Amino acid sequence: MTPLTIVAGDATSPQAKGPKVIAHICNDRGGWGKGFVLAVSKRWAEPERDYRAWYRDRAHSDFGLGAVRVVPVGAGLWVANMIGQHGTKTGSNGPPIRYEAVERCLAVLAAEAQRLRASVHMPRIGCGLAGGTWDRIEPIILRTLCAQDIPVTVYDR
């Protein structure tokens, strides 16, 4: 098992050699405009464009909780849009994070990272606007990615 690495820095500027995937959580309501996605959009237009088109075509695509789209943004660099939150606000069902969906997303991402021979880079996914807690997210990362010997770096700003 590859250990999880946590560093200070910017997840949109991954510090590693070789192919890299930047992973983040999106909602299932088509909203893109707060949190980490702002940093993603500031650097690349493709992930937002792809997410919005994917959402618009949701009746004919796999868009929904647990789905992942890996979008190329440069040579050896991709952004993984992962649908891991239901809506955008805390309500009677608790915060928007859906841990089961995050686990499905990361399992899909693990297969894709292996295919690309890429390391995975991310902020503390699901712990910002999605309302999740790191003590629930970290074990999911360890099970799905690190246990598959995929190098994972988490960036704290």
C-alpha positions as CSV (number, residue, x, y, z in Angstrom):
1,M,0.0,0.0,0.0
2,T,1.3,3.4,-1.0
3,P,1.0,6.0,1.9
4,L,-1.1,9.1,1.5
5,T,0.9,12.3,1.3
6,I,-0.4,15.6,2.7
7,V,1.5,18.7,1.7
8,A,0.9,22.5,1.8
9,G,0.2,23.8,-1.6
10,D,-2.1,24.2,-4.5
11,A,-3.8,21.1,-5.9
12,T,-4.2,22.8,-9.3
13,S,-0.4,22.8,-9.5
14,P,0.5,19.2,-8.6
15,Q,4.1,18.6,-7.5
16,A,5.1,15.2,-9.0
17,K,6.9,13.8,-12.0
18,G,5.0,11.8,-14.7
19,P,1.3,11.7,-15.5
20,K,-1.1,13.3,-13.0
21,V,-4.8,13.4,-12.3
22,I,-6.3,16.2,-10.3
23,A,-9.5,14.9,-8.5
24,H,-12.3,16.9,-7.1
25,I,-15.9,16.5,-6.0
26,C,-18.8,18.0,-8.0
27,N,-22.6,18.2,-7.3
28,D,-25.4,16.4,-9.1
29,R,-27.4,19.6,-9.8
30,G,-25.2,21.2,-12.5
31,G,-23.8,23.9,-10.2
32,W,-20.2,25.0,-10.8
33,G,-19.1,28.3,-9.3
34,K,-18.0,27.9,-5.7
35,G,-15.1,26.3,-3.9
36,F,-12.3,24.4,-5.5
37,V,-13.9,24.5,-9.0
38,L,-13.1,28.2,-9.1
39,A,-9.4,27.4,-8.9
40,V,-9.8,24.7,-11.6
41,S,-11.7,27.1,-13.9
42,K,-9.1,29.8,-13.4
43,R,-6.4,27.5,-14.9
44,W,-8.4,25.5,-17.5
45,A,-11.7,26.0,-19.3
46,E,-12.2,22.3,-20.3
47,P,-13.3,20.8,-16.9
48,E,-16.1,23.2,-16.5
49,R,-17.2,23.0,-20.1
50,D,-17.2,19.2,-20.0
51,Y,-19.1,19.2,-16.6
52,R,-21.8,21.5,-17.9
53,A,-22.2,19.6,-21.2
54,W,-22.4,16.3,-19.3
55,Y,-25.1,17.7,-17.0
56,R,-27.1,19.1,-19.9
57,D,-27.0,15.6,-21.5
58,R,-27.8,13.8,-18.2
59,A,-30.9,12.1,-19.7
60,H,-28.6,10.3,-22.2
61,S,-25.4,9.9,-20.2
62,D,-24.1,8.4,-16.9
63,F,-24.2,11.8,-15.1
64,G,-25.2,11.1,-11.5
65,L,-23.9,10.2,-8.1
66,G,-20.8,8.0,-8.4
67,A,-20.0,9.0,-12.0
68,V,-16.6,10.3,-13.1
69,R,-15.3,12.2,-16.1
70,V,-11.6,12.5,-16.6
71,V,-10.9,15.6,-18.7
72,P,-7.5,16.2,-20.4
73,V,-6.1,19.7,-19.7
74,G,-2.5,19.3,-20.8
75,A,0.3,16.8,-21.7
76,G,0.1,14.1,-19.0
77,L,-2.4,16.1,-17.0
78,W,-6.1,15.4,-16.4
79,V,-8.9,16.7,-14.1
80,A,-11.4,14.2,-12.7
81,N,-14.9,15.6,-12.2
82,M,-16.4,13.3,-9.7
83,I,-20.1,13.5,-8.8
84,G,-20.0,12.9,-5.0
85,Q,-22.5,15.4,-3.6
86,H,-26.3,15.6,-3.8
87,G,-27.3,19.2,-4.3
88,T,-25.4,22.1,-2.8
89,K,-27.0,22.8,0.6
90,T,-27.4,21.1,3.9
91,G,-30.9,20.0,4.5
92,S,-33.0,17.5,6.4
93,N,-30.8,14.7,4.9
94,G,-27.6,16.4,6.2
95,P,-24.8,17.9,4.2
96,P,-24.6,17.4,0.4
97,I,-21.7,14.9,0.6
98,R,-22.6,11.3,-0.3
99,Y,-19.8,9.1,1.0
100,E,-21.0,6.0,-0.9
101,A,-20.8,8.1,-4.2
102,V,-17.3,9.3,-3.3
103,E,-16.2,5.7,-2.8
104,R,-17.6,4.7,-6.2
105,C,-16.0,7.7,-7.8
106,L,-12.6,6.9,-6.3
107,A,-12.8,3.3,-7.3
108,V,-13.5,4.4,-10.9
109,L,-10.6,6.9,-10.6
110,A,-8.3,4.2,-9.4
111,A,-8.8,2.1,-12.5
112,E,-8.3,5.2,-14.7
113,A,-5.2,6.3,-12.8
114,Q,-3.7,2.8,-13.3
115,R,-4.6,2.9,-17.0
116,L,-2.9,6.3,-17.3
117,R,0.0,5.3,-15.0
118,A,-0.8,8.5,-13.2
119,S,-0.5,9.8,-9.6
120,V,-3.6,11.4,-8.1
121,H,-3.7,15.0,-6.6
122,M,-6.5,16.7,-4.7
123,P,-7.6,19.1,-2.1
124,R,-9.3,17.6,1.0
125,I,-12.2,16.5,-1.3
126,G,-15.7,16.6,0.1
127,C,-14.7,18.6,3.2
128,G,-15.5,22.1,2.0
129,L,-18.8,23.1,0.6
130,A,-19.9,19.4,0.5
131,G,-19.8,19.3,4.3
132,G,-18.0,16.0,4.7
133,T,-15.4,15.2,7.3
134,W,-11.8,14.2,6.7
135,D,-12.0,11.3,9.2
136,R,-14.6,9.7,6.8
137,I,-13.0,10.7,3.5
138,E,-9.4,9.7,4.3
139,P,-10.2,6.0,4.9
140,I,-12.1,5.9,1.5
141,I,-9.0,7.3,-0.2
142,L,-6.8,4.7,1.5
143,R,-9.1,1.8,0.5
144,T,-9.7,2.8,-3.1
145,L,-6.4,4.5,-4.2
146,C,-3.6,3.9,-1.8
147,A,-4.4,0.2,-1.4
148,Q,-4.0,-0.1,-5.2
149,D,-0.5,1.5,-4.9
150,I,-1.6,4.7,-6.6
151,P,0.4,7.6,-5.3
152,V,-2.0,10.2,-3.8
153,T,-1.1,13.7,-2.7
154,V,-3.6,15.9,-0.8
155,Y,-2.9,19.6,-0.8
156,D,-3.7,22.0,2.1
157,R,-3.7,25.7,1.1
